[in-house]
């Protein structure tokens, strides 16, 4: 069963500031407000064809809140980090920007912007996916 109603979907537009020129500079992810930040991270990594997924990742919100799967940090997550497995994308507003960093050593950084309009995934994709998807 799909996660999120059809009218609950938005698409954060992700702009890479990473180091590898072969990756696309822009990536659109379709995601529902009911999806988690951990699910969004997986979609971003899939969209950029990352193969070594054993690295930490971290979202930083405009208010400086950090979001990341806490179980990955072995108790050493940055102070105030909220769990990316349970924190939902519903906390985001249209046009809000936030950062995503994959691999804390290499700092593959992305500036993410939530699109102004919501979309209907059935119209765009022909289905309602159960997780965020690169588009």
C-alpha positions as CSV (number, residue, x, y, z in Angstrom):
1,X,0.0,0.0,0.0
2,X,1.2,3.5,-0.8
3,X,2.5,5.7,1.9
4,X,0.6,9.1,1.9
5,X,-2.5,10.2,0.1
6,X,-2.2,11.5,-3.4
7,X,-2.7,15.1,-2.5
8,X,0.0,14.8,0.3
9,X,2.9,14.7,-2.1
10,X,5.5,17.4,-2.9
11,X,8.9,17.3,-4.6
12,X,12.0,18.8,-3.0
13,X,14.3,20.0,-5.7
14,X,17.8,18.9,-4.8
15,X,20.8,20.8,-6.0
16,X,24.1,19.1,-5.6
17,X,27.2,21.0,-4.5
18,X,29.1,17.7,-4.5
19,X,32.6,17.2,-5.8
20,X,32.0,14.7,-8.7
21,X,31.3,16.3,-12.0
22,X,29.7,13.1,-13.4
23,X,26.7,13.4,-11.0
24,X,23.7,15.4,-12.1
25,X,23.7,18.9,-10.8
26,X,19.9,18.9,-10.1
27,X,17.7,16.1,-8.9
28,X,14.0,16.1,-8.2
29,X,12.6,13.7,-5.6
30,X,8.9,13.0,-5.3
31,X,8.0,12.5,-1.6
32,X,5.0,12.5,0.6
33,X,4.7,14.4,3.8
34,X,4.3,11.1,5.6
35,X,7.7,9.8,4.5
36,X,10.7,10.0,6.9
37,X,13.9,11.9,6.4
38,X,15.7,8.5,6.3
39,X,13.6,7.5,3.4
40,X,14.3,10.8,1.7
41,X,18.1,10.2,2.2
42,X,17.8,6.8,0.5
43,X,16.0,8.4,-2.5
44,X,18.7,11.1,-2.8
45,X,21.5,8.5,-2.6
46,X,19.7,6.4,-5.2
47,X,19.2,9.4,-7.5
48,X,22.9,10.2,-7.4
49,X,23.8,6.5,-8.0
50,X,25.7,6.1,-4.7
51,X,26.9,2.6,-4.2
52,X,28.8,2.8,-0.9
53,X,25.9,3.5,1.5
54,X,27.8,2.7,4.7
55,X,28.5,6.4,5.4
56,X,26.7,8.6,7.8
57,X,24.4,11.3,6.5
58,X,22.9,14.4,8.1
59,X,20.1,16.8,7.3
60,X,20.4,20.4,8.7
61,X,17.2,22.4,8.8
62,X,17.1,26.2,8.5
63,X,16.6,26.4,12.3
64,X,19.9,24.4,12.7
65,X,18.1,21.3,13.8
66,X,20.0,18.1,12.7
67,X,18.1,15.1,11.5
68,X,19.8,11.7,11.1
69,X,19.2,8.0,12.0
70,X,20.3,8.1,15.6
71,X,21.2,4.4,15.7
72,X,24.0,5.0,13.2
73,X,25.9,7.3,15.5
74,X,26.6,5.0,18.4
75,X,25.5,7.8,20.9
76,X,27.8,10.4,19.2
77,X,25.2,12.3,17.1
78,X,25.5,16.1,17.2
79,X,23.7,17.6,20.1
80,X,20.0,18.0,19.5
81,X,19.8,15.6,16.5
82,X,16.4,14.2,16.0
83,X,15.9,10.6,14.6
84,X,15.6,10.5,10.8
85,X,13.7,7.2,11.0
86,X,10.7,8.8,12.8
87,X,10.9,12.5,11.8
88,X,8.5,13.1,8.9
89,X,8.8,15.4,5.9
90,X,5.6,17.0,7.2
91,X,7.8,19.4,9.2
92,X,8.8,21.0,5.9
93,X,7.1,24.0,4.3
94,X,6.9,25.1,0.7
95,X,10.1,26.9,-0.5
96,X,11.9,25.8,2.7
97,X,15.6,25.1,2.2
98,X,17.7,22.6,4.1
99,X,21.1,20.9,3.7
100,X,21.8,17.2,3.2
101,X,25.4,15.9,3.7
102,X,26.3,12.3,2.7
103,X,29.6,10.9,4.0
104,X,30.8,13.1,6.8
105,X,34.4,12.7,5.7
106,X,34.0,13.7,2.1
107,X,31.1,16.1,2.7
108,X,28.9,15.4,-0.3
109,X,26.7,18.4,0.3
110,X,23.3,19.2,-1.3
111,X,21.1,22.2,-0.9
112,X,17.5,21.0,-0.9
113,X,14.5,23.2,-1.6
114,X,10.9,22.1,-1.1
115,X,8.8,22.9,-4.2
116,X,6.1,25.5,-3.9
117,X,3.4,23.3,-5.4
118,X,2.2,19.8,-4.5
119,X,1.9,17.2,-7.2
120,X,-0.2,14.2,-7.9
121,X,2.1,11.1,-8.1
122,X,-0.6,9.2,-10.0
123,X,-0.6,11.8,-12.7
124,X,3.2,12.3,-12.8
125,X,4.3,8.6,-12.3
126,X,1.2,6.6,-13.0
127,X,1.4,5.1,-9.5
128,X,1.6,6.2,-5.9
129,X,5.0,4.9,-4.6
130,X,5.4,3.7,-1.1
131,X,8.7,5.7,-0.6
132,X,10.3,8.8,-2.0
133,X,11.6,8.4,-5.6
134,X,14.0,10.3,-7.8
135,X,12.1,11.8,-10.7
